[in-house]
């Protein structure tokens, strides 16, 4: 740890898939080669991501390098903080429950996650309605109304007596 964490909840366990473990091992092998090449200049801080000589990376230098790398790769102008948002968006798009995404991000409350990413969950209501229809009506093709109501010039029925 280079500095104190923001909050006690900032220290958390991240689940790694076998693919990630394999990539970290490959990274560690490259880092060992860098350590050998640096020789006595190497500063071992036990970091996963370190400078060319093992020291903590300067955040500004990392950010500038990251932006240049993304531009060279044809991704446009990206900053490292966008990775966090993209990761959360991808998790939600793949169906990861909101409370799990909230825990991964380290948000103090699921409400924070919902406020920031709730717009990505708008299709969940439709999926829930379709799921209920399948459960109640035996899996028939039960389409629900479109999520965007058609535009009309008629006044809504609100305020009128209905069915009397």
Secondary structure, DSSP 8 states (H G I E B T S, - for coil): --S--SSGGG-------HHHHHHHHHHHHHHHHHHHHHGGG------SS--TTSS---HHHHHHHHHHHHHHTT--S--THHHHHHHHHHHHHTT--HHHHHHHHT-S-HHHHHHHHGGGGTTHHHHHHHHHHHHHHTT-------SS----SS--STTS----
